[in-house]
């Protein structure tokens, strides 16, 4: 499914800090921890807990967040539908990366085992 330029621009300008509390609430409601959320974000981006907090405090946009990330080489193994979009068919790289993160958070909240979420083995 093609995303529109307007949609891609909206995602690029959205701040990570504005979305992070929703990620945290979503996983905690399902019995997962903030540490597990950090682990998932670190796997995808290479950011450790302190860096994630700095990015939240600085209110960086998703564009800056992913521009400076060291994306995991296995990120392309993240497939499926999130927010009505099939991840592997998203043509805008930044929008795809944000959806990778959405999908990982979703899998964490759904109780998936960490080694499955992190695409180990």
N, CA, C and O atoms as a printed pandas DataFrame, in Angstrom:
     atom_number atom_name residue_name chain_id  residue_number  x_coord  y_coord  z_coord
0              1         N          UNK        A               1    0.846   -1.182    0.000
1              2        CA          UNK        A               1    0.000    0.000    0.000
2              3         C          UNK        A               1    0.886    1.238    0.000
3              4         O          UNK        A               1    1.811    1.357    0.803
4              5         N          UNK        A               2    0.598    2.131   -0.886
5              6        CA          UNK        A               2    1.381    3.362   -0.963
6              7         C          UNK        A               2    0.918    4.345    0.109
7              8         O          UNK        A               2   -0.276    4.513    0.360
8              9         N          UNK        A               3    1.898    4.982    0.725
9             10        CA          UNK        A               3    1.571    6.032    1.677
10            11         C          UNK        A               3    1.604    7.355    0.915
11            12         O          UNK        A               3    2.323    7.485   -0.076
12            13         N          UNK        A               4    0.846    8.312    1.366
13            14        CA          UNK        A               4    0.819    9.609    0.688
14            15         C          UNK        A               4    1.962   10.481    1.199
15            16         O          UNK        A               4    2.493   10.253    2.286
16            17         N          UNK        A               5    2.327   11.467    0.412
17            18        CA          UNK        A               5    3.389   12.401    0.813
18            19         C          UNK        A               5    3.003   13.112    2.108
19            20         O          UNK        A               5    3.845   13.338    2.976
20            21         N          UNK        A               6    1.732   13.458    2.227
21            22        CA          UNK        A               6    1.242   14.150    3.430
22            23         C          UNK        A               6    1.396   13.243    4.658
23            24         O          UNK        A               6    1.837   13.690    5.717
24            25         N          UNK        A               7    1.033   11.985    4.505
25            26        CA          UNK        A               7    1.149   10.996    5.573
26            27         C          UNK        A               7    2.615   10.841    5.990
27            28         O          UNK        A               7    2.931   10.837    7.180
28            29         N          UNK        A               8    3.503   10.713    5.003
29            30        CA          UNK        A               8    4.932   10.548    5.287
30            31         C          UNK        A               8    5.498   11.778    5.994
31            32         O          UNK        A               8    6.313   11.653    6.908
32            33         N          UNK        A               9    5.070   12.948    5.576
33            34        CA          UNK        A               9    5.554   14.193    6.185
34            35         C          UNK        A               9    5.073   14.307    7.628
35            36         O          UNK        A               9    5.820   14.740    8.506
36            37         N          UNK        A              10    3.830   13.918    7.868
37            38        CA          UNK        A              10    3.267   13.971    9.222
38            39         C          UNK        A              10    4.056   13.054   10.162
39            40         O          UNK        A              10    4.356   13.425   11.297
40            41         N          UNK        A              11    4.384   11.866    9.683
41            42        CA          UNK        A              11    5.163   10.926   10.495
42            43         C          UNK        A              11    6.565   11.476   10.753
43            44         O          UNK        A              11    7.065   11.388   11.874
44            45         N          UNK        A              12    7.200   12.040    9.727
45            46        CA          UNK        A              12    8.560   12.580    9.863
46            47         C          UNK        A              12    8.626   13.685   10.913
47            48         O          UNK        A              12    9.614   13.800   11.638
48            49         N          UNK        A              13    7.574   14.496   10.992
49            50        CA          UNK        A              13    7.565   15.642   11.909
50            51         C          UNK        A              13    7.068   15.305   13.314
51            52         O          UNK        A              13    7.224   16.103   14.238
52            53         N          UNK        A              14    6.481   14.145   13.470
53            54        CA          UNK        A              14    5.984   13.716   14.777
54            55         C          UNK        A              14    7.183   13.482   15.702
55            56         O          UNK        A              14    8.213   12.965   15.270
56            57         N          UNK        A              15    7.045   13.862   16.962
57            58        CA          UNK        A              15    8.167   13.647   17.877
58            59         C          UNK        A              15    8.076   12.263   18.515
59            60         O          UNK        A              15    6.994   11.752   18.803
60            61         N          UNK        A              16    9.242   11.684   18.724
61            62        CA          UNK        A              16    9.318   10.394   19.401
62            63         C          UNK        A              16    8.736   10.527   20.804
63            64         O          UNK        A              16    8.056    9.621   21.287
64            65         N          UNK        A              17    9.004   11.662   21.457
65            66        CA          UNK        A              17    8.514   11.905   22.826
66            67         C          UNK        A              17    6.988   11.886   22.901
67            68         O          UNK        A              17    6.424   11.514   23.930
68            69         N          UNK        A              18    6.320   12.284   21.822
69            70        CA          UNK        A              18    4.852   12.315   21.842
70            71         C          UNK        A              18    4.250   10.910   21.716
71            72         O          UNK        A              18    3.110   10.682   22.120
72            73         N          UNK        A              19    5.005    9.986   21.164
73            74        CA          UNK        A              19    4.497    8.629   20.930
74            75         C          UNK        A              19    4.966    7.655   22.013
75            76         O          UNK        A              19    4.257    6.708   22.354
76            77         N          UNK        A              20    6.149    7.891   22.541
77            78        CA          UNK        A              20    6.729    6.966   23.520
78            79         C          UNK        A              20    5.794    6.635   24.690
79            80         O          UNK        A              20    5.664    5.460   25.034
80            81         N          UNK        A              21    5.133    7.629   25.318
81            82        CA          UNK        A              21    4.235    7.282   26.436
82            83         C          UNK        A              21    3.120    6.305   26.022
83            84         O          UNK        A              21    2.678    5.483   26.824
84            85         N          UNK        A              22    2.678    6.405   24.775
85            86        CA          UNK        A              22    1.647    5.481   24.279
86            87         C          UNK        A              22    2.212    4.068   24.127
87            88         O          UNK        A              22    1.544    3.083   24.441
88            89         N          UNK        A              23    3.445    3.985   23.645
89            90        CA          UNK        A              23    4.115    2.674   23.561
90            91         C          UNK        A              23    4.206    2.062   24.955
91            92         O          UNK        A              23    3.874    0.893   25.151
92            93         N          UNK        A              24    4.659    2.863   25.923
93            94        CA          UNK        A              24    4.858    2.371   27.280
94            95         C          UNK        A              24    3.542    1.916   27.903
95            96         O          UNK        A              24    3.474    0.839   28.496
96            97         N          UNK        A              25    2.507    2.726   27.772
97            98        CA          UNK        A              25    1.193    2.364   28.309
98            99         C          UNK        A              25    0.692    1.068   27.687
99           100         O          UNK        A              25    0.173    0.190   28.377
100          101         N          UNK        A              26    0.856    0.965   26.371
101          102        CA          UNK        A              26    0.373   -0.216   25.652
102          103         C          UNK        A              26    1.039   -1.493   26.171
103          104         O          UNK        A              26    0.357   -2.487   26.418
104          105         N          UNK        A              27    2.357   -1.474   26.336
105          106        CA          UNK        A              27    3.034   -2.696   26.776
106          107         C          UNK        A              27    2.794   -2.976   28.256
107          108         O          UNK        A              27    2.661   -4.135   28.651
108          109         N          UNK        A              28    2.738   -1.926   29.080
109          110        CA          UNK        A              28    2.520   -2.141   30.518
110          111         C          UNK        A              28    1.118   -2.663   30.812
111          112         O          UNK        A              28    0.930   -3.455   31.736
112          113         N          UNK        A              29    0.128   -2.220   30.024
113          114        CA          UNK        A              29   -1.247   -2.714   30.201
114          115         C          UNK        A              29   -1.312   -4.220   29.987
115          116         O          UNK        A              29   -2.169   -4.906   30.544
116          117         N          UNK        A              30   -0.398   -4.716   29.178
117          118        CA          UNK        A              30   -0.376   -6.142   28.853
118          119         C          UNK        A              30    0.658   -6.908   29.671
119          120         O          UNK        A              30    0.994   -8.048   29.349
120          121         N          UNK        A              31    1.167   -6.267   30.743
121          122        CA          UNK        A              31    2.053   -6.966   31.662
122          123         C          UNK        A              31    3.521   -6.983   31.256
123          124         O          UNK        A              31    4.312   -7.717   31.849
124          125         N          UNK        A              32    3.894   -6.202   30.273
125          126        CA          UNK        A              32    5.308   -6.126   29.887
126          127         C          UNK        A              32    5.937   -4.920   30.589
127          128         O          UNK        A              32    5.229   -4.077   31.139
128          129         N          UNK        A              33    7.273   -4.844   30.566
129          130        CA          UNK        A              33    7.963   -3.811   31.340
130          131         C          UNK        A              33    8.599   -2.738   30.453
131          132         O          UNK        A              33    8.770   -2.910   29.246
132          133         N          UNK        A              34    8.940   -1.629   31.102
133          134        CA          UNK        A              34    9.647   -0.559   30.406
134          135         C          UNK        A              34   11.007   -1.071   29.931
135          136         O          UNK        A              34   11.468   -0.691   28.855
136          137         N          UNK        A              35   11.645   -1.924   30.717
137          138        CA          UNK        A              35   12.946   -2.480   30.332
138          139         C          UNK        A              35   12.820   -3.295   29.045
139          140         O          UNK        A              35   13.699   -3.239   28.184
140          141         N          UNK        A              36   11.735   -4.049   28.914
141          142        CA          UNK        A              36   11.521   -4.817   27.675
142          143         C          UNK        A              36   11.302   -3.874   26.490
143          144         O          UNK        A              36   11.772   -4.137   25.383
144          145         N          UNK        A              37   10.591   -2.781   26.732
145          146        CA          UNK        A              37   10.381   -1.792   25.676
146          147         C          UNK        A              37   11.722   -1.191   25.255
147          148         O          UNK        A              37   11.995   -1.055   24.062
148          149         N          UNK        A              38   12.554   -0.834   26.229
149          150        CA          UNK        A              38   13.893   -0.329   25.917
150          151         C          UNK        A              38   14.684   -1.345   25.096
151          152         O          UNK        A              38   15.367   -0.989   24.136
152          153         N          UNK        A              39   14.581   -2.606   25.484
153          154        CA          UNK        A              39   15.313   -3.668   24.788
154          155         C          UNK        A              39   14.904   -3.749   23.315
155          156         O          UNK        A              39   15.753   -3.899   22.436
156          157         N          UNK        A              40   13.615   -3.649   23.056
157          158        CA          UNK        A              40   13.091   -3.699   21.690
158          159         C          UNK        A              40   13.570   -2.486   20.886
159          160         O          UNK        A              40   13.998   -2.625   19.740
160          161         N          UNK        A              41   13.496   -1.296   21.494
161          162        CA          UNK        A              41   13.926   -0.079   20.798
162          163         C          UNK        A              41   15.434   -0.136   20.542
163          164         O          UNK        A              41   15.899    0.262   19.474
164          165         N          UNK        A              42   16.190   -0.629   21.517
165          166        CA          UNK        A              42   17.639   -0.729   21.339
166          167         C          UNK        A              42   17.989   -1.707   20.226
167          168         O          UNK        A              42   18.893   -1.450   19.431
168          169         N          UNK        A              43   17.280   -2.823   20.168
169          170        CA          UNK        A              43   17.537   -3.807   19.104
170          171         C          UNK        A              43   17.347   -3.160   17.732
171          172         O          UNK        A              43   18.170   -3.348   16.836
172          173         N          UNK        A              44   16.269   -2.404   17.569
173          174        CA          UNK        A              44   15.968   -1.801   16.269
174          175         C          UNK        A              44   16.918   -0.661   15.930
175          176         O          UNK        A              44   17.374   -0.555   14.791
176          177         N          UNK        A              45   17.224    0.198   16.910
177          178        CA          UNK        A              45   17.910    1.464   16.619
178          179         C          UNK        A              45   19.366    1.540   17.062
179          180         O          UNK        A              45   20.125    2.370   16.560
180          181         N          UNK        A              46   19.755    0.686   17.993
181          182        CA          UNK        A              46   21.092    0.772   18.558
182          183         C          UNK        A              46   21.183    1.746   19.725
183          184         O          UNK        A              46   22.242    1.868   20.339
184          185         N          UNK        A              47   20.098    2.437   20.041
185          186        CA          UNK        A              47   20.091    3.397   21.151
186          187         C          UNK        A              47   19.954    2.673   22.481
187          188         O          UNK        A              47   19.089    1.812   22.637
188          189         N          UNK        A              48   20.820    3.026   23.452
189          190        CA          UNK        A              48   20.663    2.450   24.785
190          191         C          UNK        A              48   19.635    3.263   25.575
191          192         O          UNK        A              48   19.112    4.267   25.092
192          193         N          UNK        A              49   19.363    2.814   26.787
193          194        CA          UNK        A              49   18.323    3.450   27.614
194          195         C          UNK        A              49   18.594    4.943   27.838
195          196         O          UNK        A              49   17.678    5.761   27.748
196          197         N          UNK        A              50   19.842    5.295   28.127
197          198        CA          UNK        A              50   20.189    6.705   28.372
198          199         C          UNK        A              50   19.971    7.551   27.114
199          200         O          UNK        A              50   19.470    8.673   27.197
200          201         N          UNK        A              51   20.345    7.018   25.958
201          202        CA          UNK        A              51   20.181    7.750   24.699
202          203         C          UNK        A              51   18.694    7.912   24.368
203          204         O          UNK        A              51   18.270    8.968   23.899
204          205         N          UNK        A              52   17.915    6.871   24.614
205          206        CA          UNK        A              52   16.469    6.942   24.369
206          207         C          UNK        A              52   15.872    8.075   25.216
207          208         O          UNK        A              52   15.069    8.870   24.727
208          209         N          UNK        A              53   16.272    8.136   26.481
209          210        CA          UNK        A              53   15.762    9.186   27.375
210          211         C          UNK        A              53   16.189   10.565   26.897
211          212         O          UNK        A              53   15.403   11.511   26.959
212          213         N          UNK        A              54   17.422   10.694   26.422
213          214        CA          UNK        A              54   17.909   11.970   25.887
214          215         C          UNK        A              54   17.076   12.394   24.685
215          216         O          UNK        A              54   16.702   13.561   24.570
216          217         N          UNK        A              55   16.784   11.461   23.798
217          218        CA          UNK        A              55   15.985   11.762   22.600
218          219         C          UNK        A              55   14.562   12.184   22.977
219          220         O          UNK        A              55   13.966   13.040   22.324
220          221         N          UNK        A              56   14.030   11.577   24.031
221          222        CA          UNK        A              56   12.704   11.969   24.532
222          223         C          UNK        A              56   12.783   13.395   25.090
223          224         O          UNK        A              56   11.950   14.244   24.774
224          225         N          UNK        A              57   13.796   13.640   25.921
225          226        CA          UNK        A              57   13.965   14.970   26.534
226          227         C          UNK        A              57   14.166   16.065   25.489
227          228         O          UNK        A              57   13.687   17.186   25.656
228          229         N          UNK        A              58   14.877   15.731   24.410
229          230        CA          UNK        A              58   15.145   16.709   23.347
230          231         C          UNK        A              58   13.971   16.861   22.373
231          232         O          UNK        A              58   13.986   17.723   21.494
232          233         N          UNK        A              59   12.959   16.009   22.545
233          234        CA          UNK        A              59   11.769   16.041   21.688
234          235         C          UNK        A              59   12.128   15.989   20.189
235          236         O          UNK        A              59   11.639   16.777   19.379
236          237         N          UNK        A              60   12.999   15.028   19.863
237          238        CA          UNK        A              60   13.402   14.884   18.460
238          239         C          UNK        A              60   12.255   14.322   17.625
239          240         O          UNK        A              60   11.408   13.579   18.121
240          241         N          UNK        A              61   12.250   14.691   16.366
241          242        CA          UNK        A              61   11.253   14.144   15.438
242          243         C          UNK        A              61   11.652   12.717   15.074
243          244         O          UNK        A              61   12.793   12.303   15.281
244          245         N          UNK        A              62   10.695   11.977   14.532
245          246        CA          UNK        A              62   11.020   10.629   14.058
246          247         C          UNK        A              62   12.081   10.691   12.967
247          248         O          UNK        A              62   12.900    9.780   12.843
248          249         N          UNK        A              63   12.068   11.759   12.179
249          250        CA          UNK        A              63   13.072   11.908   11.133
250          251         C          UNK        A              63   14.474   11.926   11.757
251          252         O          UNK        A              63   15.360   11.201   11.304
252          253         N          UNK        A              64   14.677   12.736   12.777
253          254        CA          UNK        A              64   15.968   12.805   13.454
254          255         C          UNK        A              64   16.259   11.506   14.195
255          256         O          UNK        A              64   17.388   11.016   14.181
256          257         N          UNK        A              65   15.250   10.957   14.832
257          258        CA          UNK        A              65   15.382    9.713   15.598
258          259         C          UNK        A              65   15.965    8.604   14.724
259          260         O          UNK        A              65   16.919    7.935   15.123
260          261         N          UNK        A              66   15.396    8.408   13.539
261          262        CA          UNK        A              66   15.867    7.319   12.674
262          263         C          UNK        A              66   17.082    7.714   11.834
263          264         O          UNK        A              66   17.860    6.849   11.431
264          265         N          UNK        A              67   17.250    8.995   11.572
265          266        CA          UNK        A              67   18.414    9.465   10.814
266          267         C          UNK        A              67   19.704    9.120   11.552
267          268         O          UNK        A              67   20.712    8.779   10.932
268          269         N          UNK        A              68   19.662    9.212   12.881
269          270        CA          UNK        A              68   20.847    8.967   13.692
270          271         C          UNK        A              68   20.921    7.544   14.240
271          272         O          UNK        A              68   21.884    7.189   14.919
272          273         N          UNK        A              69   19.921    6.740   13.953
273          274        CA          UNK        A              69   19.881    5.366   14.457
274          275         C          UNK        A              69   20.810    4.465   13.642
275          276         O          UNK        A              69   21.115    4.731   12.480
276          277         N          UNK        A              70   21.240    3.409   14.289
277          278        CA          UNK        A              70   22.015    2.368   13.618
278          279         C          UNK        A              70   21.052    1.191   13.456
279          280         O          UNK        A              70   21.029    0.277   14.279
280          281         N          UNK        A              71   20.261    1.228   12.387
281          282        CA          UNK        A              71   19.176    0.260   12.202
282          283         C          UNK        A              71   19.701   -1.178   12.156
283          284         O          UNK        A              71   20.671   -1.475   11.458
284          285         N          UNK        A              72   19.056   -2.045   12.897
285          286        CA          UNK        A              72   19.453   -3.447   12.948
286          287         C          UNK        A              72   19.394   -4.057   11.546
287          288         O          UNK        A              72   18.459   -3.805   10.785
288          289         N          UNK        A              73   20.396   -4.852   11.224
289          290        CA          UNK        A              73   20.459   -5.465    9.891
290          291         C          UNK        A              73   19.306   -6.444    9.650
291          292         O          UNK        A              73   18.991   -6.758    8.502
292          293         N          UNK        A              74   18.676   -6.927   10.724
293          294        CA          UNK        A              74   17.539   -7.841   10.578
294          295         C          UNK        A              74   16.192   -7.132   10.592
295          296         O          UNK        A              74   15.152   -7.789   10.625
296          297         N          UNK        A              75   16.194   -5.804   10.570
297          298        CA          UNK        A              75   14.933   -5.055   10.599
298          299         C          UNK        A              75   14.037   -5.434    9.423
299          300         O          UNK        A              75   12.812   -5.406    9.540
300          301         N          UNK        A              76   14.643   -5.786    8.297
301          302        CA          UNK        A              76   13.832   -6.162    7.126
302          303         C          UNK        A              76   13.059   -7.463    7.336
303          304         O          UNK        A              76   12.208   -7.816    6.519
304          305         N          UNK        A              77   13.346   -8.170    8.414
305          306        CA          UNK        A              77   12.595   -9.390    8.734
306          307         C          UNK        A              77   11.263   -9.069    9.417
307          308         O          UNK        A              77   10.435   -9.957    9.617
308          309         N          UNK        A              78   11.060   -7.798    9.772
309          310        CA          UNK        A              78    9.806   -7.374   10.405
310          311         C          UNK        A              78    8.774   -7.233    9.293
311          312         O          UNK        A              78    8.893   -6.379    8.415
312          313         N          UNK        A              79    7.774   -8.078    9.351
313          314        CA          UNK        A              79    6.765   -8.096    8.291
314          315         C          UNK        A              79    5.380   -8.103    8.923
315          316         O          UNK        A              79    5.231   -8.314   10.127
316          317         N          UNK        A              80    4.385   -7.872    8.100
317          318        CA          UNK        A              80    3.015   -7.918    8.581
318          319         C          UNK        A              80    2.317   -6.583    8.406
319          320         O          UNK        A              80    2.837   -5.654    7.789
320          321         N          UNK        A              81    1.117   -6.520    8.972
321          322        CA          UNK        A              81    0.294   -5.320    8.827
322          323         C          UNK        A              81    0.263   -4.568   10.149
323          324         O          UNK        A              81    0.061   -5.158   11.210
324          325         N          UNK        A              82    0.463   -3.268   10.070
325          326        CA          UNK        A              82    0.347   -2.400   11.244
326          327         C          UNK        A              82   -0.305   -1.108   10.783
327          328         O          UNK        A              82    0.087   -0.536    9.766
328          329         N          UNK        A              83   -1.290   -0.655   11.524
329          330        CA          UNK        A              83   -2.018    0.581   11.198
330          331         C          UNK        A              83   -2.571    0.550    9.766
331          332         O          UNK        A              83   -2.645    1.583    9.100
332          333         N          UNK        A              84   -2.950   -0.627    9.311
333          334        CA          UNK        A              84   -3.555   -0.757    7.985
334          335         C          UNK        A              84   -2.575   -0.822    6.833
335          336         O          UNK        A              84   -2.988   -0.873    5.674
336          337         N          UNK        A              85   -1.281   -0.820    7.130
337          338        CA          UNK        A              85   -0.257   -0.868    6.082
338          339         C          UNK        A              85    0.555   -2.148    6.196
339          340         O          UNK        A              85    0.936   -2.549    7.296
340          341         N          UNK        A              86    0.819   -2.787    5.070
341          342        CA          UNK        A              86    1.722   -3.941    5.055
342          343         C          UNK        A              86    3.132   -3.378    5.060
343          344         O          UNK        A              86    3.542   -2.711    4.109
344          345         N          UNK        A              87    3.871   -3.642    6.120
345          346        CA          UNK        A              87    5.177   -3.028    6.352
346          347         C          UNK        A              87    6.126   -3.200    5.176
347          348         O          UNK        A              87    6.783   -2.247    4.757
348          349         N          UNK        A              88    6.197   -4.407    4.648
349          350        CA          UNK        A              88    7.166   -4.666    3.582
350          351         C          UNK        A              88    6.818   -3.970    2.270
351          352         O          UNK        A              88    7.638   -3.942    1.353
352          353         N          UNK        A              89    5.618   -3.411    2.170
353          354        CA          UNK        A              89    5.203   -2.715    0.944
354          355         C          UNK        A              89    5.264   -1.189    1.072
355          356         O          UNK        A              89    4.961   -0.482    0.111
356          357         N          UNK        A              90    5.649   -0.677    2.237
357          358        CA          UNK        A              90    5.742    0.777    2.422
358          359         C          UNK        A              90    6.964    1.274    1.649
359          360         O          UNK        A              90    8.077    0.784    1.843
360          361         N          UNK        A              91    6.743    2.248    0.775
361          362        CA          UNK        A              91    7.827    2.699   -0.104
362          363         C          UNK        A              91    8.680    3.823    0.470
363          364         O          UNK        A              91    9.771    4.073   -0.043
364          365         N          UNK        A              92    8.225    4.507    1.513
365          366        CA          UNK        A              92    9.007    5.574    2.130
366          367         C          UNK        A              92    9.849    4.971    3.256
367          368         O          UNK        A              92    9.292    4.424    4.208
368          369         N          UNK        A              93   11.185    5.059    3.166
369          370        CA          UNK        A              93   12.038    4.412    4.173
370          371         C          UNK        A              93   11.763    4.852    5.613
371          372         O          UNK        A              93   11.729    4.014    6.515
372          373         N          UNK        A              94   11.567    6.146    5.840
373          374        CA          UNK        A              94   11.319    6.617    7.202
374          375         C          UNK        A              94    9.989    6.090    7.734
375          376         O          UNK        A              94    9.920    5.611    8.866
376          377         N          UNK        A              95    8.947    6.174    6.937
377          378        CA          UNK        A              95    7.645    5.662    7.359
378          379         C          UNK        A              95    7.749    4.165    7.662
379          380         O          UNK        A              95    7.158    3.681    8.628
380          381         N          UNK        A              96    8.491    3.446    6.847
381          382        CA          UNK        A              96    8.682    2.014    7.070
382          383         C          UNK        A              96    9.398    1.769    8.403
383          384         O          UNK        A              96    9.027    0.859    9.144
384          385         N          UNK        A              97   10.410    2.564    8.707
385          386        CA          UNK        A              97   11.143    2.392    9.960
386          387         C          UNK        A              97   10.260    2.669   11.174
387          388         O          UNK        A              97   10.332    1.956   12.175
388          389         N          UNK        A              98    9.433    3.699   11.085
389          390        CA          UNK        A              98    8.501    3.993   12.185
390          391         C          UNK        A              98    7.532    2.826   12.354
391          392         O          UNK        A              98    7.213    2.441   13.479
392          393         N          UNK        A              99    7.069    2.271   11.258
393          394        CA          UNK        A              99    6.150    1.123   11.336
394          395         C          UNK        A              99    6.849   -0.129   11.863
395          396         O          UNK        A              99    6.216   -0.964   12.508
396          397         N          UNK        A             100    8.154   -0.267   11.592
397          398        CA          UNK        A             100    8.913   -1.364   12.210
398          399         C          UNK        A             100    8.797   -1.250   13.726
399          400         O          UNK        A             100    8.511   -2.228   14.417
400          401         N          UNK        A             101    9.026   -0.038   14.230
401          402        CA          UNK        A             101    8.963    0.188   15.671
402          403         C          UNK        A             101    7.557   -0.075   16.197
403          404         O          UNK        A             101    7.393   -0.716   17.236
404          405         N          UNK        A             102    6.547    0.412   15.491
405          406        CA          UNK        A             102    5.149    0.160   15.890
406          407         C          UNK        A             102    4.877   -1.334   15.980
407          408         O          UNK        A             102    4.238   -1.800   16.923
408          409         N          UNK        A             103    5.364   -2.080   14.997
409          410        CA          UNK        A             103    5.121   -3.525   14.939
410          411         C          UNK        A             103    5.816   -4.235   16.103
411          412         O          UNK        A             103    5.238   -5.134   16.713
412          413         N          UNK        A             104    7.043   -3.839   16.412
413          414        CA          UNK        A             104    7.761   -4.462   17.532
414          415         C          UNK        A             104    7.039   -4.201   18.854
415          416         O          UNK        A             104    6.914   -5.101   19.686
416          417         N          UNK        A             105    6.571   -2.983   19.043
417          418        CA          UNK        A             105    5.830   -2.634   20.261
418          419         C          UNK        A             105    4.540   -3.452   20.322
419          420         O          UNK        A             105    4.165   -3.949   21.385
420          421         N          UNK        A             106    3.873   -3.589   19.199
421          422        CA          UNK        A             106    2.648   -4.376   19.113
422          423         C          UNK        A             106    2.912   -5.839   19.489
423          424         O          UNK        A             106    2.149   -6.438   20.248
424          425         N          UNK        A             107    3.978   -6.398   18.962
425          426        CA          UNK        A             107    4.326   -7.793   19.270
426          427         C          UNK        A             107    4.652   -7.955   20.751
427          428         O          UNK        A             107    4.275   -8.953   21.366
428          429         N          UNK        A             108    5.351   -6.979   21.323
429          430        CA          UNK        A             108    5.675   -7.012   22.751
430          431         C          UNK        A             108    4.386   -6.992   23.572
431          432         O          UNK        A             108    4.233   -7.769   24.515
432          433         N          UNK        A             109    3.472   -6.111   23.215
433          434        CA          UNK        A             109    2.203   -5.992   23.937
434          435         C          UNK        A             109    1.343   -7.252   23.792
435          436         O          UNK        A             109    0.559   -7.582   24.682
436          437         N          UNK        A             110    1.496   -7.942   22.679
437          438        CA          UNK        A             110    0.697   -9.156   22.457
438          439         C          UNK        A             110    1.288  -10.382   23.150
439          440         O          UNK        A             110    0.752  -11.484   23.036
440          441         N          UNK        A             111    2.400  -10.186   23.873
441          442        CA          UNK        A             111    2.965  -11.279   24.652
442          443         C          UNK        A             111    3.905  -12.192   23.886
443          444         O          UNK        A             111    4.235  -13.281   24.355
444          445         N          UNK        A             112    4.334  -11.763   22.726
445          446        CA          UNK        A             112    5.255  -12.579   21.938
446          447         C          UNK        A             112    6.575  -12.727   22.696
447          448         O          UNK        A             112    6.991  -11.811   23.406
448          449         N          UNK        A             113    7.224  -13.864   22.549
449          450        CA          UNK        A             113    8.509  -14.091   23.216
450          451         C          UNK        A             113    9.558  -13.144   22.665
451          452         O          UNK        A             113    9.579  -12.848   21.470
452          453         N          UNK        A             114   10.437  -12.666   23.557
453          454        CA          UNK        A             114   11.439  -11.678   23.180
454          455         C          UNK        A             114   12.323  -12.168   22.032
455          456         O          UNK        A             114   12.647  -11.390   21.134
456          457         N          UNK        A             115   12.715  -13.437   22.045
457          458        CA          UNK        A             115   13.596  -13.917   20.959
458          459         C          UNK        A             115   12.889  -13.907   19.601
459          460         O          UNK        A             115   13.542  -13.786   18.564
460          461         N          UNK        A             116   11.574  -14.032   19.603
461          462        CA          UNK        A             116   10.803  -13.931   18.360
462          463         C          UNK        A             116   10.729  -12.477   17.916
463          464         O          UNK        A             116   10.899  -12.171   16.736
464          465         N          UNK        A             117   10.471  -11.577   18.873
465          466        CA          UNK        A             117   10.370  -10.150   18.554
466          467         C          UNK        A             117   11.695   -9.649   17.973
467          468         O          UNK        A             117   11.713   -8.883   17.010
468          469         N          UNK        A             118   12.806  -10.095   18.576
469          470        CA          UNK        A             118   14.128   -9.641   18.174
470          471         C          UNK        A             118   14.688  -10.457   16.999
471          472         O          UNK        A             118   15.861  -10.334   16.648
472          473         N          UNK        A             119   13.846  -11.272   16.414
473          474        CA          UNK        A             119   14.218  -12.033   15.209
474          475         C          UNK        A             119   15.505  -12.819   15.404
475          476         O          UNK        A             119   16.404  -12.789   14.564
476          477         N          UNK        A             120   15.576  -13.533   16.542
477          478        CA          UNK        A             120   16.746  -14.356   16.840
478          479         C          UNK        A             120   16.474  -15.764   16.332
479          480         O          UNK        A             120   15.462  -16.378   16.669
480          481         N          UNK        A             121   17.388  -16.259   15.521
481          482        CA          UNK        A             121   17.296  -17.634   15.018
482          483         C          UNK        A             121   16.181  -17.836   14.131
483          484         O          UNK        A             121   15.981  -18.944   13.633
